[in-house]
């Protein structure tokens, strides 16, 4: 019997461009036209089926991981390396994830709450009243130094500065064109050539750094130390190349995304002064010197950060390529087809989130959402390993900033595709009003 496949349209460069650059309006239009699932069909009849509901997300993300292989594998291999968890599959992926998971356990990064707070203080101390700042510039600087201290374990100021010089070009040269269209990953393509040079400089720096780490004390408190000390089940350690690929993945996945989420939360608070004051009252009730972990657990702060990440979905979609048949939403998909979950569509589903285009943190107080209704870090067996660290950093930094400064949003912002994620078009401009005299969080 011939498989029944979802209704859909021909997949071409224009449809891909719409999905990449306008995911919210595009998926809303697809849902209105086709319902809860739609397929984009390639010239050879292969399908890319996109589910637009939480029920569809549950079917895909709860399915047997061995039925999938990595999506856009060629593009991500060139970007992050063949040892990146982004592109590993089946047993290799499970083995790598099991090895890396302890490094990202909450007990390993929550001890750095004071470090995150100190870094945030350093990056905002130069703000001045009546000044307009790009919040993204500040949040990128915070995120980069947190990576240097918490992930790499770098304390030496000279080495930190070297790391900044190496890591910044990686972010600035990453471009969606050579991720979604890997055939342009060639030196004749100037955008790729700049990234390739930045990647090579990063590899050289990491190799030198690992040599120095091995020659010194065996500190395992940071994520690099955990990787260096970790062993696979057969007793072999991670190679320097594998550590490099995973560090590159962490940087690309966690630097700009965390910074962008932080800047969007400041934008939402700046445009909703009643929410901002409500959050300040919650933080002030914790006392003049609360522990970072206590701040991280503050309910309304958590709700604010969650709602901002829902409203400004950074990762619009996740996708997999099938190696086994899959039944989904009453249809049958075959090996070679691909399936995607539109996180953007789910986060803006009015049946789950009434008034989906409004900033309403209280919805996260009044209701607990399932992992298929709220999934800013993806889901299933490929959910982002660094989600806990990203959330914790965001909450500590937001608390520090709003406690010390009064500000308003200086302009209306719009969302655009930056690389693999969405971001603000203008970097979130804030009008700094005055230094606050409220009790400081130190």
ZAMARGU-4260 file (C-alpha; in steps of 0.2 Angstrom, whole numbers, plus 5000, padded with zeros to 4 digits):
<rodrens>
0) 5000/5000/5000 | 5007/5017/4995 | 5011/5028/5010 | 5000/5042/5014 | 5010/5058/5015
5) 5006/5075/5022 | 4999/5089/5010 | 5012/5102/5006 | 5021/5112/4993 | 5037/5111/4983
10) 5053/5115/4992 | 5064/5127/4983 | 5076/5141/4988 | 5062/5154/4991 | 5053/5142/5003
15) 5069/5139/5012 | 5073/5157/5013 | 5055/5161/5020 | 5058/5147/5033 | 5075/5153/5038
20) 5071/5172/5038 | 5053/5174/5043 | 5049/5158/5053 | 5035/5166/5063 | 5024/5173/5049
25) 5029/5159/5037 | 5024/5145/5049 | 5008/5154/5054 | 5003/5155/5035 | 5007/5136/5033
30) 4996/5131/5048 | 4982/5142/5041 | 4983/5134/5024 | 4988/5116/5029 | 4984/5113/5047
35) 4995/5105/5060 | 5008/5097/5048 | 5014/5102/5031 | 5027/5095/5020 | 5040/5104/5009
40) 5043/5092/4995 | 5060/5091/4986 | 5063/5088/4967 | 5066/5070/4970 | 5050/5067/4980
45) 5058/5068/4997 | 5048/5077/5011 | 5053/5089/5025 | 5038/5087/5036 | 5035/5101/5049
50) 5024/5099/5064 | 5016/5115/5070 | 5009/5109/5087 | 5014/5102/5104 | 5006/5086/5100
55) 5017/5084/5084 | 5032/5089/5094 | 5029/5075/5107 | 5028/5062/5093 | 5044/5067/5085
60) 5054/5071/5101 | 5048/5055/5110 | 5052/5043/5095 | 5066/5031/5095 | 5082/5041/5093
65) 5090/5027/5082 | 5076/5031/5069 | 5085/5048/5066 | 5101/5055/5060 | 5107/5073/5061
70) 5099/5086/5050 | 5110/5098/5040 | 5124/5086/5045 | 5136/5092/5031 | 5134/5110/5035
75) 5136/5108/5054 | 5151/5096/5051 | 5160/5110/5042 | 5156/5123/5055 | 5159/5113/5071
80) 5169/5098/5066 | 5166/5079/5064 | 5168/5077/5083 | 5154/5089/5088 | 5139/5082/5097
85) 5128/5092/5084 | 5133/5079/5071 | 5136/5063/5080 | 5123/5049/5079 | 5116/5034/5087
90) 5128/5025/5099 | 5142/5038/5096 | 5130/5052/5101 | 5124/5043/5116 | 5141/5040/5121
95) 5147/5058/5119 | 5131/5065/5128 | 5134/5053/5143 | 5152/5059/5144 | 5148/5077/5143
100) 5132/5078/5154 | 5141/5078/5171 | 5151/5093/5166 | 5134/5103/5164 | 5126/5097/5180
105) 5119/5111/5190 | 5131/5107/5205 | 5146/5111/5193 | 5140/5128/5187 | 5130/5135/5201
110) 5146/5138/5211 | 5150/5151/5198 | 5136/5162/5203 | 5147/5175/5211 | 5158/5175/5196
115) 5144/5178/5184 | 5138/5192/5196 | 5156/5200/5196 | 5157/5199/5177 | 5140/5207/5175
120) 5146/5221/5187 | 5161/5224/5177 | 5152/5226/5161 | 5139/5238/5167 | 5150/5249/5178
125) 5154/5260/5163 | 5136/5265/5160 | 5131/5283/5162 | 5114/5292/5165 | 5106/5298/5149
130) 5117/5287/5139 | 5109/5275/5125 | 5118/5258/5125 | 5116/5242/5114 | 5111/5229/5127
135) 5117/5215/5116 | 5135/5223/5116 | 5135/5222/5135 | 5127/5204/5136 | 5139/5197/5123
140) 5153/5204/5133 | 5146/5195/5149 | 5142/5179/5140 | 5160/5178/5133 | 5168/5181/5149
145) 5157/5168/5158 | 5162/5156/5144 | 5181/5160/5148 | 5179/5158/5166 | 5166/5144/5168
150) 5169/5134/5153 | 5187/5136/5150 | 5192/5139/5168 | 5204/5154/5162 | 5209/5165/5177
155) 5224/5173/5170 | 5219/5191/5163 | 5232/5190/5149 | 5225/5173/5143 | 5207/5179/5145
160) 5212/5193/5133 | 5219/5181/5121 | 5204/5171/5122 | 5193/5186/5119 | 5203/5190/5103
165) 5201/5172/5097 | 5183/5169/5101 | 5175/5185/5095 | 5179/5182/5077 | 5171/5165/5077
170) 5154/5173/5082 | 5155/5188/5070 | 5160/5177/5055 | 5147/5163/5058 | 5134/5165/5044
175) 5118/5155/5040 | 5122/5154/5022 | 5136/5141/5024 | 5126/5131/5037 | 5110/5130/5027
180) 5119/5129/5010 | 5135/5119/5014 | 5141/5118/4996 | 5147/5136/4998 | 5159/5130/5012
185) 5174/5133/5000 | 5188/5146/5001 | 5182/5155/4985 | 5167/5160/4996 | 5173/5175/5006
190) 5161/5173/5020 | 5166/5155/5023 | 5185/5160/5021 | 5184/5172/5035 | 5175/5159/5046
195) 5188/5146/5042 | 5202/5157/5047 | 5194/5161/5063 | 5191/5143/5066 | 5209/5139/5063
200) 5215/5152/5075 | 5203/5145/5088 | 5210/5127/5085 | 5228/5134/5088 | 5223/5143/5104
205) 5214/5128/5111 | 5228/5116/5107 | 5240/5128/5116 | 5228/5130/5130 | 5226/5111/5133
210) 5245/5108/5133 | 5246/5121/5147 | 5232/5114/5156 | 5239/5096/5156 | 5256/5103/5161
215) 5248/5112/5176 | 5236/5107/5190 | 5222/5095/5186 | 5208/5107/5190 | 5191/5098/5186
220) 5179/5111/5192 | 5177/5119/5175 | 5170/5111/5160 | 5186/5109/5151 | 5193/5101/5166
225) 5179/5089/5167 | 5181/5085/5149 | 5200/5082/5151 | 5196/5070/5166 | 5182/5061/5158
230) 5184/5044/5151 | 5172/5034/5139 | 5166/5017/5145 | 5180/5008/5137 | 5193/5018/5147
235) 5199/5030/5133 | 5199/5049/5136 | 5193/5062/5125 | 5205/5067/5112 | 5211/5085/5110
240) 5202/5086/5093 | 5186/5080/5101 | 5188/5092/5115 | 5191/5106/5103 | 5176/5102/5092
245) 5164/5101/5108 | 5172/5118/5114 | 5168/5125/5097 | 5150/5119/5098 | 5148/5126/5116
250) 5154/5143/5110 | 5143/5143/5094 | 5128/5136/5103 | 5129/5146/5119 | 5138/5162/5117
255) 5127/5173/5106 | 5111/5164/5111 | 5113/5167/5129 | 5118/5185/5126 | 5103/5187/5115
260) 5091/5180/5127 | 5098/5192/5141 | 5096/5207/5130 | 5078/5202/5125 | 5073/5201/5143
265) 5080/5218/5146 | 5070/5224/5131 | 5054/5217/5138 | 5057/5224/5155 | 5061/5241/5148
270) 5045/5241/5138 | 5034/5234/5153 | 5039/5245/5168 | 5025/5237/5178 | 5033/5220/5176
275) 5050/5228/5180 | 5045/5235/5196 | 5036/5219/5201 | 5052/5209/5198 | 5062/5222/5208
280) 5051/5220/5223 | 5053/5201/5222 | 5072/5203/5222 | 5072/5216/5236 | 5062/5204/5247
285) 5077/5192/5246 | 5087/5204/5256 | 5103/5214/5253 | 5115/5200/5250 | 5106/5185/5244
290) 5115/5169/5238 | 5116/5168/5218 | 5107/5151/5219 | 5093/5159/5229 | 5091/5173/5215
295) 5091/5159/5202 | 5076/5151/5210 | 5066/5167/5212 | 5049/5163/5204 | 5045/5179/5195
300) 5063/5181/5189 | 5061/5163/5182 | 5044/5168/5174 | 5051/5184/5166 | 5066/5174/5158
305) 5055/5160/5152 | 5042/5172/5145 | 5055/5182/5136 | 5063/5166/5128 | 5045/5161/5123
310) 5041/5177/5115 | 5057/5179/5106 | 5061/5161/5101 | 5079/5160/5097 | 5079/5142/5090
315) 5064/5143/5078 | 5065/5125/5073 | 5073/5108/5076 | 5074/5094/5063 | 5079/5076/5061
320) 5082/5065/5045 | 5074/5048/5046 | 5083/5032/5044 | 5067/5022/5049 | 5049/5024/5044
325) 5039/5036/5055 | 5020/5037/5058 | 5016/5055/5063 | 4999/5064/5064 | 4991/5050/5054
330) 5004/5050/5040 | 5018/5039/5035 | 5036/5046/5032 | 5050/5036/5024 | 5069/5035/5027
335) 5077/5049/5018 | 5063/5061/5023 | 5065/5074/5036 | 5055/5080/5051 | 5055/5097/5059
340) 5047/5104/5075 | 5042/5122/5073 | 5046/5129/5090 | 5041/5146/5084 | 5024/5140/5079
345) 5021/5131/5096 | 5028/5146/5106 | 5015/5157/5097 | 5000/5145/5098 | 4986/5155/5105
350) 4978/5139/5112 | 4993/5136/5123 | 4998/5154/5126 | 4983/5166/5125 | 4989/5183/5118
355) 5004/5175/5111 | 5012/5191/5105 | 5011/5199/5123 | 5024/5199/5136 | 5015/5190/5151
360) 5027/5182/5163 | 5012/5178/5175 | 5008/5164/5163 | 5023/5154/5169 | 5017/5157/5187
365) 4999/5151/5184 | 5003/5136/5173 | 5017/5122/5171 | 5020/5119/5153 | 5026/5102/5146
370) 5043/5100/5137 | 5033/5100/5121 | 5024/5116/5124 | 5039/5126/5130 | 5055/5121/5122
375) 5067/5135/5120 | 5082/5123/5120 | 5075/5110/5109 | 5070/5093/5115 | 5072/5075/5115
380) 5089/5066/5114 | 5097/5082/5106 | 5091/5095/5119 | 5104/5108/5122 | 5116/5101/5136
385) 5120/5119/5141 | 5102/5125/5145 | 5104/5125/5164 | 5120/5136/5163 | 5112/5147/5151
390) 5097/5150/5161 | 5107/5152/5177 | 5118/5165/5169 | 5103/5174/5162 | 5094/5176/5179
395) 5109/5181/5188 | 5114/5194/5175 | 5096/5201/5174 | 5095/5203/5193 | 5111/5212/5194
400) 5107/5224/5180 | 5089/5229/5185 | 5095/5231/5204 | 5108/5244/5199 | 5101/5253/5185
405) 5085/5262/5179 | 5082/5261/5160 | 5069/5261/5147 | 5069/5253/5130 | 5075/5267/5118
410) 5067/5260/5102 | 5056/5246/5095 | 5065/5230/5090 | 5062/5217/5077 | 5068/5199/5076
415) 5080/5193/5062 | 5090/5178/5058 | 5108/5180/5064 | 5116/5162/5061 | 5107/5147/5067
420) 5096/5157/5078 | 5086/5172/5079 | 5091/5189/5086 | 5087/5207/5087 | 5089/5218/5072
425) 5097/5233/5081 | 5105/5225/5096 | 5091/5231/5109 | 5095/5249/5113 | 5092/5255/5131
430) 5091/5272/5137 | 5100/5272/5154 | 5091/5284/5166 | 5100/5283/5182 | 5110/5273/5195
435) 5098/5265/5207 | 5101/5268/5226 | 5091/5253/5231 | 5100/5240/5241 | 5114/5232/5231
440) 5116/5213/5227 | 5134/5209/5230
</rodrens>
